[in-house]
Amino acid sequence: MPKFDSFVILAEMRTGSNLLEAALNMLADVTCHGEAFNPALIGYPDRAELLGISRAARDRDPMALWDRIRNAPGLNGCRYFHDHDPRVLDAMLDDPSCAKIVLTRNPVESYVSLKIARATGQWKLGDARNRKSAQAVFDANEFEAHLAELQDFQILLMRALQTSGQTAFYVDYDDLRDLEVLNGLAAWLGVPARLAALPSNLVVQNPGAIGDKVANFPELEAALARLDRFNLSRTPNFEPRRGPAVPRFVASDRGLVYMPLPSPFDTVLRNWFHELGAVEENFTQGSLRQWKDRHPGHRGFTVLRHPLERAHLALAALLRRRDMADIREALRRVYKLPIPAEGTRTGPRDWDPKDWAGLLEQFMGWLKANLNNQTNVRVALIWASQSAMIEGFSRFAAPDVIMRHDRLDDDLAWLCWTVGLEPPHLPPEEEIAPVALAEIWSPRLEEIARDLYARDYNQFGFKDWGVA
């Protein structure tokens, strides 16, 4: 028998409930019926009825609609916010066969998002090209009331679950881009189906830093100055989470493990690694654990590149690689970037530095939307943020040493010294960009790269490329 016969998403406005509903509705035999008990609508805007029950009939007897939802084929549920019809809440909370999914978000972020949505009238976004922008005006008294309502509802839910001996599945806004978490929810619900991908019809509406979204940010800071309980200093990150990428690792019989961050320089480093002696590749997590057991004292390392240089080389690789023709076509046709036609401008003499700098600026502008899951193009490994990939490594094993490309000869020599090896010669990497970064660097390009790869700059302390 199924573990549950119904479910309710206990959430609030601007917590990501639309995205969570879309994910659940992708599972076979699971249906979420929107905000079924919102006094202002029934399920969704512009609907007159839900499961054969009109809005007027629901308002007279909300339990009739809840019974209809519970008894619909498959596993059915809805979203419920603190200001929805209170007459059904006890029935939901008291019923152990109704699964409780509690969705939360940083209250400051949900408040700011709510203010922007009200200002723009845009409550969902399917593609970044259609995004409407506005800044929120922070009101300390309004926020205090907003926070009190959220906290009171959470306390009510917690007590109801505690006193009835139930538990809930807790999901945070940031978890909604984690496929493993969403499939864990499916398992908890007792649903056999699993998601193969995240919903593609919804994107993050306001992915920037909180300071950029609030017109009077100093007032917000002043109101919360005594305690950073909402973690305002963090850099927002909507980039897809990465797995450990263990199959790309390379291990030497001398106890070194190279954990590559895919880039045009990766092949050079792999060839250098082979010069150390016998190597093993194509690991699984299990076989790499066994290798580590056989090599006590092992060391893992990876190599960082300056973020602006990474974007510069990623663009060059994008224009050259045959397997990226579909991305080039999308950038030309959908996003209107001046990507050359296939088979043209492929050599170093085909580009004026000014033209290349202009294309790089536009590419990085598009890349910000791409990393924030606001385009229909996958996040390619050659331009994914280095912090996201290292976080992915750390799910299995963090690197012992993080090297810098601009001092790689010294760092590799030190690494070889730690295991008693004479370092092989490191050959130069192939020049793949048609224009050298030194020819086009400007404070403007650095500013765009710093905004694009803010977490990389922050976590790894990168200076401006021009003064590195």
Secondary structure in CASP SS format (residue, H / E / C, confidence):
PFRMAT SS
TARGET T0000
AUTHOR 0000-0000-0000
METHOD secondary structure of the structure
MODEL  1
M C 1.00
P C 1.00
K C 1.00
F C 1.00
D C 1.00
S E 1.00
F E 1.00
V E 1.00
I E 1.00
L E 1.00
A C 1.00
E C 1.00
M C 1.00
R C 1.00
T C 1.00
G C 1.00
S H 1.00
N H 1.00
L H 1.00
L H 1.00
E H 1.00
A H 1.00
A H 1.00
L H 1.00
N H 1.00
M C 1.00
L C 1.00
A C 1.00
D C 1.00
V E 1.00
T E 1.00
C E 1.00
H C 1.00
G C 1.00
E E 1.00
A C 1.00
F C 1.00
N C 1.00
P C 1.00
A C 1.00
L C 1.00
I C 1.00
G E 1.00
Y C 1.00
P C 1.00
D C 1.00
R C 1.00
A C 1.00
E E 1.00
L E 1.00
L C 1.00
G C 1.00
I E 1.00
S E 1.00
R H 1.00
A H 1.00
A H 1.00
R H 1.00
D H 1.00
R H 1.00
D C 1.00
P H 1.00
M H 1.00
A H 1.00
L H 1.00
W H 1.00
D H 1.00
R H 1.00
I H 1.00
R H 1.00
N C 1.00
A C 1.00
P C 1.00
G C 1.00
L E 1.00
N E 1.00
G E 1.00
C E 1.00
R E 1.00
Y E 1.00
F C 1.00
H C 1.00
D C 1.00
H C 1.00
D C 1.00
P H 1.00
R H 1.00
V H 1.00
L H 1.00
D H 1.00
A H 1.00
M H 1.00
L H 1.00
D H 1.00
D C 1.00
P C 1.00
S C 1.00
C E 1.00
A E 1.00
K E 1.00
I E 1.00
V E 1.00
L E 1.00
T E 1.00
R C 1.00
N C 1.00
P H 1.00
V H 1.00
E H 1.00
S H 1.00
Y H 1.00
V H 1.00
S H 1.00
L H 1.00
K H 1.00
I H 1.00
A H 1.00
R H 1.00
A H 1.00
T H 1.00
G C 1.00
Q C 1.00
W C 1.00
K C 1.00
L C 1.00
G C 1.00
D C 1.00
A H 1.00
R H 1.00
N H 1.00
R C 1.00
K C 1.00
S C 1.00
A C 1.00
Q C 1.00
A E 1.00
V C 1.00
F C 1.00
D C 1.00
A H 1.00
N H 1.00
E H 1.00
F H 1.00
E H 1.00
A H 1.00
H H 1.00
L H 1.00
A H 1.00
E H 1.00
L H 1.00
Q H 1.00
D H 1.00
F H 1.00
Q H 1.00
I H 1.00
L H 1.00
L H 1.00
M H 1.00
R H 1.00
A H 1.00
L H 1.00
Q H 1.00
T H 1.00
S H 1.00
G C 1.00
Q C 1.00
T C 1.00
A C 1.00
F E 1.00
Y E 1.00
V E 1.00
D E 1.00
Y H 1.00
D H 1.00
D H 1.00
L H 1.00
R H 1.00
D C 1.00
L H 1.00
E H 1.00
V H 1.00
L H 1.00
N H 1.00
G H 1.00
L H 1.00
A H 1.00
A H 1.00
W H 1.00
L H 1.00
G C 1.00
V C 1.00
P C 1.00
A C 1.00
R C 1.00
L C 1.00
A C 1.00
A C 1.00
L C 1.00
P C 1.00
S C 1.00
N C 1.00
L C 1.00
V C 1.00
V C 1.00
Q C 1.00
N C 1.00
P C 1.00
G C 1.00
A C 1.00
I H 1.00
G H 1.00
D H 1.00
K H 1.00
V E 1.00
A C 1.00
N C 1.00
F H 1.00
P H 1.00
E H 1.00
L H 1.00
E H 1.00
A H 1.00
A H 1.00
L C 1.00
A C 1.00
R C 1.00
L C 1.00
D C 1.00
R C 1.00
F C 1.00
N C 1.00
L C 1.00
S C 1.00
R C 1.00
T C 1.00
P C 1.00
N C 1.00
F C 1.00
E C 1.00
P C 1.00
R C 1.00
R C 1.00
G C 1.00
P C 1.00
A C 1.00
V H 1.00
P H 1.00
R H 1.00
F C 1.00
V E 1.00
A E 1.00
S E 1.00
D C 1.00
R C 1.00
G C 1.00
L E 1.00
V E 1.00
Y E 1.00
M C 1.00
P C 1.00
L C 1.00
P C 1.00
S C 1.00
P C 1.00
F C 1.00
D H 1.00
T H 1.00
V H 1.00
L H 1.00
R H 1.00
N H 1.00
W H 1.00
F H 1.00
H H 1.00
E C 1.00
L C 1.00
G C 1.00
A C 1.00
V E 1.00
E E 1.00
E C 1.00
N C 1.00
F C 1.00
T C 1.00
Q H 1.00
G H 1.00
S H 1.00
L H 1.00
R H 1.00
Q H 1.00
W H 1.00
K H 1.00
D H 1.00
R H 1.00
H C 1.00
P C 1.00
G C 1.00
H C 1.00
R E 1.00
G E 1.00
F E 1.00
T E 1.00
V E 1.00
L E 1.00
R C 1.00
H C 1.00
P H 1.00
L H 1.00
E H 1.00
R H 1.00
A H 1.00
H H 1.00
L H 1.00
A H 1.00
L H 1.00
A H 1.00
A H 1.00
L H 1.00
L H 1.00
R H 1.00
R C 1.00
R H 1.00
D H 1.00
M H 1.00
A H 1.00
D H 1.00
I H 1.00
R H 1.00
E H 1.00
A H 1.00
L H 1.00
R H 1.00
R H 1.00
V C 1.00
Y C 1.00
K C 1.00
L C 1.00
P C 1.00
I C 1.00
P C 1.00
A C 1.00
E C 1.00
G C 1.00
T C 1.00
R C 1.00
T C 1.00
G C 1.00
P H 1.00
R H 1.00
D H 1.00
W C 1.00
D C 1.00
P H 1.00
K H 1.00
D H 1.00
W H 1.00
A H 1.00
G H 1.00
L H 1.00
L H 1.00
E H 1.00
Q H 1.00
F H 1.00
M H 1.00
G H 1.00
W H 1.00
L H 1.00
K H 1.00
A H 1.00
N H 1.00
L H 1.00
N C 1.00
N C 1.00
Q C 1.00
T C 1.00
N C 1.00
V C 1.00
R C 1.00
V C 1.00
A C 1.00
L C 1.00
I C 1.00
W C 1.00
A C 1.00
S C 1.00
Q H 1.00
S H 1.00
A H 1.00
M H 1.00
I H 1.00
E H 1.00
G H 1.00
F H 1.00
S H 1.00
R C 1.00
F C 1.00
A C 1.00
A C 1.00
P C 1.00
D C 1.00
V E 1.00
I E 1.00
M E 1.00
R E 1.00
H H 1.00
D H 1.00
R H 1.00
L H 1.00
D H 1.00
D H 1.00
D H 1.00
L H 1.00
A H 1.00
W H 1.00
L H 1.00
C H 1.00
W H 1.00
T H 1.00
V C 1.00
G C 1.00
L C 1.00
E C 1.00
P C 1.00
P C 1.00
H C 1.00
L C 1.00
P C 1.00
P C 1.00
E C 1.00
E C 1.00
E C 1.00
I C 1.00
A C 1.00
P C 1.00
V C 1.00
A C 1.00
L H 1.00
A H 1.00
E H 1.00
I H 1.00
W C 1.00
S C 1.00
P H 1.00
R H 1.00
L H 1.00
E H 1.00
E H 1.00
I H 1.00
A H 1.00
R H 1.00
D H 1.00
L H 1.00
Y C 1.00
A H 1.00
R H 1.00
D H 1.00
Y H 1.00
N H 1.00
Q H 1.00
F H 1.00
G C 1.00
F C 1.00
K C 1.00
D C 1.00
W H 1.00
G H 1.00
V H 1.00
A C 1.00
END
